Amino acid sequence: MRFSPAARTTAAALSALAVLLAPTTAHAAAPERDADPGDTVTLPVRDALAALPVQTESRTGYERTKFKHWTDADRDGCNTRMEVLKAEAVTTPVQGPNCVLTGGSWYSPYDDRYLDSASKLDVDHLVPLAEAWDSGASQWTAKERELYANDLDDARDLIAVSAASNRSKADKDPSEWLPPYAGYRCQYDTDWIADKTRWGLSIDATERNALTQQLAGCPDRPITVTRAR
């Protein structure tokens, strides 16, 4: 399920309220690393960061083609990229044949910009494909990598942003790159941790230290994640 930018804000607020109202025992559920695929876990983002396994990364054998994308899982004529662009449009574009989008407008939170053409946007894997490979996806099946690369079930995993900001980011992690717009950095780090939690990915020591330092200046917001694997 995809959410609009406004709906994301509402969902985050409801998630926080749910944690405050939940019994203490529910909040202290099994650690993230003990969850099974399909399980939903809710915990403060700093606890989620602490639960991620710390491992040395390796890019040996990585090729972008090992993550099949963009696919059209529901066979409606719009591939994953176009589904994200449609869902995240601030002003709805006109959809023509072959899912060509004309008109419309989008907000790029990485650099706090509004864009008036789908051609000016990239759909970013929040945790880049190469970073996912380094962090555990090298051991996945080809199907699991395809599902990761086309994940429409968690709106944090794929995000429409300006082409310039996405290409500046490339395959860097938060120890190497943060959104130019400082007002989005806490959200970016929080979503990064949620994405790695959802897919059972590891972090390296440098990445962990950077996230720890950055989150020290951010609200310890609860994240709710349905485990994909």
matplotlib code that plots the C-alpha trace (Angstrom):
import matplotlib.pyplot as plt

x = [0.0, 1.3, 0.5, 0.6, 3.0, 0.2, -1.0, 2.5, 2.4, -1.0, 0.1, 3.2, 1.1, -1.3, 1.6, 2.9, -0.5, -0.9, 2.3, 1.3, -2.0, -0.7, -0.1, 3.5, 3.9, 3.0, 5.5, 8.2, 7.5, 10.1, 13.2, 13.1, 15.7, 13.4, 10.4, 9.3, 8.2, 4.7, 5.1, 4.5, 6.8, 6.6, 9.4, 11.2, 13.6, 16.7, 15.7, 15.2, 18.7, 20.1, 18.4, 20.0, 22.9, 26.3, 28.4, 31.2, 29.9, 31.0, 30.2, 31.8, 29.7, 27.3, 25.6, 22.5, 20.9, 20.7, 17.7, 15.1, 13.2, 11.0, 8.2, 4.4, 3.3, -0.4, -0.3, -2.1, 0.3, 2.2, 5.5, 6.7, 8.4, 5.1, 3.1, 5.3, 5.0, 1.2, 0.9, 3.2, 2.0, 0.9, -1.2, -2.5, -1.1, -3.0, -2.3, -2.1, -1.4, 1.5, 1.2, 2.8, 2.1, 1.6, 1.1, 1.0, 3.4, 5.6, 7.5, 11.1, 11.8, 15.5, 16.0, 12.7, 11.7, 8.5, 8.8, 6.3, 7.2, 7.6, 10.7, 12.5, 12.1, 13.9, 12.3, 14.9, 15.5, 15.8, 18.4, 20.2, 20.4, 24.2, 23.8, 21.2, 23.6, 26.4, 24.0, 22.7, 20.9, 23.8, 22.5, 18.9, 17.2, 16.7, 13.0, 13.6, 15.8, 13.1, 10.6, 12.9, 13.6, 9.9, 8.5, 5.2, 3.9, 5.9, 5.8, 9.2, 11.1, 10.7, 10.4, 10.1, 12.8, 14.5, 16.9, 19.7, 19.4, 19.1, 22.2, 24.1, 23.2, 24.0, 24.7, 25.9, 24.6, 23.8, 27.5, 28.4, 25.3, 22.3, 19.5, 20.5, 17.4, 18.2, 14.5, 14.1, 17.2, 15.5, 12.8, 15.4, 17.4, 14.2, 12.9, 16.4, 16.2, 12.6, 13.6, 16.6, 14.3, 11.6, 14.1, 16.3, 19.4, 22.5, 24.5, 28.2, 29.9, 30.4, 26.8, 25.6, 27.8, 26.6, 22.9, 23.4, 24.9, 22.3, 19.3, 20.6, 19.1, 15.8, 12.6, 12.7, 9.7, 8.1, 8.3, 5.9, 7.3, 5.9, 8.7, 9.2, 11.7]
y = [0.0, 3.5, 6.7, 10.3, 12.7, 14.0, 10.5, 9.5, 12.3, 11.1, 7.5, 8.4, 10.3, 7.4, 5.0, 7.1, 7.3, 3.5, 3.0, 5.3, 3.6, 0.0, -2.0, -2.0, -5.7, -5.2, -2.4, -4.8, -7.4, -9.8, -8.0, -7.2, -9.8, -12.5, -11.5, -13.8, -12.7, -11.2, -10.2, -6.5, -4.9, -1.5, 0.0, 3.4, 4.1, 4.1, 0.6, -0.5, 0.8, -1.1, -4.3, -4.3, -6.7, -5.1, -6.8, -6.0, -5.2, -6.8, -5.8, -8.9, -10.1, -7.2, -6.3, -4.1, -6.5, -9.0, -6.9, -7.2, -3.9, -2.2, -4.8, -4.6, -7.0, -6.3, -6.2, -2.9, -1.4, 0.7, -0.6, 0.0, 3.3, 4.7, 3.4, 5.4, 8.5, 8.2, 7.6, 10.4, 13.2, 16.3, 17.3, 14.3, 13.8, 12.6, 9.0, 8.2, 5.0, 2.8, 4.7, 7.9, 10.7, 14.3, 17.3, 16.9, 18.0, 16.3, 17.3, 16.1, 16.0, 15.4, 18.9, 20.6, 21.2, 21.0, 19.5, 19.8, 16.8, 13.1, 13.2, 15.3, 12.7, 9.5, 6.8, 6.1, 2.9, 4.5, 1.8, 1.5, -1.8, -1.9, -1.2, -3.9, -6.3, -5.4, -5.8, -9.3, -9.4, -11.1, -14.2, -13.9, -15.6, -13.8, -13.6, -12.0, -9.4, -8.7, -8.2, -5.8, -3.8, -3.3, -3.1, -1.2, -2.5, -0.1, 3.5, 4.2, 1.9, 3.7, 7.4, 9.9, 12.6, 15.0, 13.3, 15.6, 14.6, 10.9, 10.9, 12.8, 10.1, 7.2, 4.1, 6.0, 5.2, 7.8, 8.0, 9.3, 11.2, 13.0, 14.9, 18.4, 19.7, 19.5, 19.5, 16.0, 14.3, 12.9, 11.4, 10.0, 8.3, 6.9, 5.5, 4.0, 2.1, 1.0, -0.2, -2.3, -3.6, -4.7, -6.6, -8.0, -6.2, -5.5, -2.3, -1.8, 0.0, 3.3, 3.4, 2.5, 5.3, 7.9, 7.0, 7.0, 10.5, 11.8, 10.4, 12.0, 15.2, 13.7, 12.6, 8.9, 8.1, 4.7, 2.8, 0.1, -2.4, -5.5, -7.9, -8.9, -11.6]
z = [0.0, -0.9, 1.0, -0.1, 1.7, 3.9, 4.7, 5.8, 8.4, 9.7, 9.8, 11.8, 14.3, 14.7, 15.1, 18.0, 19.6, 19.3, 21.2, 23.9, 24.4, 24.1, 27.3, 28.5, 27.8, 24.2, 23.8, 25.2, 22.6, 21.3, 19.8, 16.1, 15.3, 16.7, 14.5, 11.6, 8.1, 8.2, 11.9, 12.8, 15.3, 16.9, 18.9, 19.4, 16.5, 18.8, 20.1, 16.5, 15.6, 18.6, 17.4, 14.0, 13.7, 13.2, 10.5, 8.1, 4.6, 1.4, -2.2, -3.7, -6.6, -6.7, -9.9, -10.2, -12.6, -9.7, -8.4, -11.1, -11.5, -12.4, -12.6, -13.0, -10.3, -10.7, -14.5, -14.8, -17.3, -14.7, -13.4, -9.9, -10.7, -12.2, -9.3, -6.9, -9.0, -9.2, -5.4, -4.4, -6.7, -5.0, -8.0, -9.8, -13.3, -16.4, -17.2, -20.8, -22.8, -21.5, -18.2, -19.5, -17.0, -18.1, -15.9, -12.2, -9.5, -6.9, -3.8, -3.3, 0.4, 0.0, -1.2, -0.4, -4.0, -6.0, -9.5, -12.4, -14.5, -13.9, -16.0, -13.4, -10.7, -9.8, -7.7, -5.0, -3.1, 0.3, 1.2, -2.2, -3.9, -3.5, 0.2, 0.6, -1.1, 1.2, 4.2, 3.6, 0.2, -1.4, 0.4, -0.8, -3.6, -6.9, -6.1, -2.7, -4.4, -6.9, -4.2, -2.4, -5.5, -6.1, -2.6, -2.7, 0.6, 2.7, 1.5, 3.2, 1.0, -2.4, -2.7, -5.5, -5.3, -7.6, -10.0, -8.9, -5.2, -5.9, -8.1, -5.4, -2.9, -5.3, -3.1, 0.0, 3.6, 6.2, 7.3, 3.9, 2.7, 4.2, 2.4, 1.6, 3.3, 7.0, 8.0, 6.5, 8.0, 11.1, 9.0, 6.6, 9.3, 10.9, 7.6, 6.8, 10.1, 9.4, 5.9, 7.3, 10.0, 7.5, 5.4, 8.1, 6.9, 8.9, 9.5, 9.7, 12.7, 10.9, 9.8, 13.3, 14.9, 12.4, 12.9, 16.7, 16.6, 14.2, 16.1, 19.3, 18.0, 16.8, 18.6, 19.6, 17.4, 17.4, 14.1, 13.1, 10.6, 9.0, 8.4, 4.8, 5.6]

ax = plt.figure().add_subplot(projection="3d")
ax.plot(x, y, z, "-o")
ax.set_aspect("equal")
plt.show()
